[in-house]
Amino acid sequence: MTEAAAHVLVVDDEPQILRGLKVVLRSAGFQVAQAATKREALDAIAVRPPDVIILDLVLPDGNGVEVCEEVRRWSTLPIIVLSAVGDEREKVRALDAGADDYVTKPFGTDELTARIRAVLRRRDTGDGADPLVRVGEVTIDVAARRVTRDGAEVHLTPIEFDLLRVLAVHRGKLVTHRRLLREVWGPGYGEETHYLRVHVAHIRRKLERDPARPEILLTDAGVGYRLAPEP
């Protein structure tokens, strides 16, 4: 299926958002369906599963986190959360419940369509890392646990590589602090974000041209990290 033929379900209870997104997404070549409540959304997904869900966090009969949890019981279809400023805790909850990405309101239409294309690419490639992941001059060999920069091998500690591996497997996708901690340190972790800050700083010093202006390992403040998406 091509990106232009993709079917997008927009879930939002604000009529102006629904109207605006319908126009924007159709002009970008997507098919668009709409739902204004949690119940309408789950019914629409059951009748005709979309290729992507654009999901508001606040709904009149529930919330986006509940929709994520319901969908993830039976489907891996991509979910992009729309969140208003100040919804950071709910945003993190939605990502931990299975959302693939988020866009903050007010949002740019170019940003949103780019995020849709990115999750479609991950879906079409199995949402996993290639044997070699290239980000600028950095190459990550996931299977061999080897990283090079401009052809020269870079020494990473086991923890540093494991953090980079998780981000490489989900390249371009925001990975929350809690998920990174649990995948790298284990299920007993989830609040020790200072561990991440220290190790991310070390990785950036080894991989970035300018660690103060990272282009490879990107931060979503207060939420998590992502590896730079494909250009």
SVG drawing of the C-alpha trace seen along z (x, -y; Angstrom):
<svg xmlns="http://www.w3.org/2000/svg" viewBox="-19 -26 58 36">
<polyline fill="none" stroke="black" stroke-width="0.4" points="0.0,0.0 1.3,-3.4 1.4,-6.3 -1.1,-8.2 -3.6,-5.4 -3.3,-5.1 -6.5,-5.3 -6.2,-7.7 -8.7,-7.7 -8.8,-11.1 -10.2,-10.9 -11.0,-14.3 -14.0,-16.0 -13.2,-19.5 -15.2,-20.0 -12.7,-22.6 -9.8,-20.2 -11.7,-17.5 -12.6,-19.8 -9.1,-21.1 -7.4,-17.8 -9.8,-16.4 -8.9,-19.1 -5.1,-18.8 -4.9,-15.1 -7.1,-14.7 -5.0,-17.3 -1.9,-15.2 -3.5,-12.2 -4.8,-10.3 -8.2,-8.8 -9.8,-10.2 -12.4,-8.9 -13.4,-10.7 -14.6,-9.9 -15.5,-12.3 -15.7,-9.8 -13.9,-6.8 -16.8,-4.6 -17.0,-5.9 -13.3,-5.4 -13.3,-1.8 -16.3,-1.0 -14.6,-2.5 -11.4,-0.6 -13.3,2.7 -15.3,2.2 -12.5,0.9 -9.0,0.9 -7.2,-2.2 -3.5,-2.4 -2.9,-5.2 -4.8,-6.6 -4.5,-10.3 -5.7,-10.4 -6.6,-13.2 -6.0,-12.5 -9.1,-14.1 -12.4,-12.6 -16.0,-13.1 -16.4,-9.5 -12.9,-8.5 -9.3,-9.3 -6.7,-8.5 -4.7,-6.3 -7.7,-3.9 -8.0,-3.8 -4.3,-2.9 -4.7,-0.1 -7.8,1.3 -6.2,1.2 -2.9,2.7 -4.7,5.8 -5.2,7.0 -3.4,4.7 0.0,3.0 -1.5,0.4 0.3,-3.0 -1.1,-5.6 -0.1,-9.2 -1.3,-11.1 -2.4,-14.8 -1.8,-16.5 -2.3,-20.0 0.5,-21.7 0.2,-20.7 -0.8,-17.1 2.7,-15.8 1.8,-13.0 -1.1,-11.8 1.2,-12.0 3.8,-9.8 1.0,-7.4 -0.2,-7.1 3.2,-6.4 3.8,-3.8 0.4,-2.3 1.5,-1.8 1.2,-5.0 4.0,-5.4 4.5,-9.2 2.9,-12.4 2.3,-15.9 1.6,-18.8 -1.3,-21.2 -1.1,-23.7 0.8,-21.7 2.1,-22.4 0.5,-20.4 3.8,-19.6 5.0,-18.1 1.9,-16.0 2.1,-14.6 5.8,-13.9 5.0,-11.9 2.3,-10.0 4.8,-9.1 7.4,-8.0 5.0,-5.6 3.9,-4.2 7.5,-3.5 8.1,-1.7 5.0,0.4 6.0,1.3 9.5,2.3 8.3,4.3 9.1,1.6 12.6,3.0 16.1,1.9 18.0,3.0 21.2,4.9 23.0,1.6 21.5,-1.7 23.1,-4.8 22.6,-8.3 24.8,-10.8 28.4,-9.6 27.5,-7.1 26.8,-3.5 25.2,-1.2 25.6,2.6 22.9,3.9 23.7,7.6 27.5,7.2 27.1,4.6 29.5,2.3 29.4,-1.4 31.6,-3.4 31.9,-7.1 33.4,-8.1 34.6,-4.5 36.4,-4.5 35.1,-2.3 33.6,-4.0 33.9,-2.3 30.6,-2.3 30.1,-0.6 27.5,2.2 24.9,-0.1 25.6,-2.9 25.2,-0.4 22.0,1.1 20.5,-2.4 21.5,-3.1 20.2,0.3 16.7,-0.3 16.6,-3.7 18.0,-2.2 15.3,0.6 12.7,-2.2 14.5,-4.7 12.5,-8.0 10.1,-6.8 9.9,-8.5 10.9,-6.1 9.9,-7.2 12.2,-7.3 10.3,-4.5 10.5,-2.2 14.2,-2.8 14.9,-2.2 12.9,1.0 14.4,2.4 18.0,1.6 18.1,1.9 15.1,4.2 11.4,4.2 12.3,2.9 13.3,-0.5 11.2,-3.3 11.8,-6.5 15.6,-6.8 15.8,-9.3 19.2,-10.6 20.7,-7.3 19.6,-8.2 20.8,-11.8 24.3,-10.6 24.6,-7.9 23.0,-9.9 25.6,-12.7 28.4,-10.2 27.0,-8.8 26.6,-12.3 30.2,-13.1 31.3,-10.1 29.0,-10.4 27.8,-14.0 29.8,-16.6 28.6,-19.1 27.1,-17.4 25.4,-20.7 23.5,-20.7 22.7,-17.0 21.7,-15.8 21.7,-12.0 20.3,-11.3 17.4,-13.7 15.6,-14.8 11.9,-15.2 12.0,-17.2 10.3,-15.6 9.3,-12.6 12.1,-10.6 14.6,-10.2 14.6,-9.3 17.2,-8.4 17.1,-10.9 14.7,-9.7 15.6,-8.8 16.1,-11.9"/>
</svg>
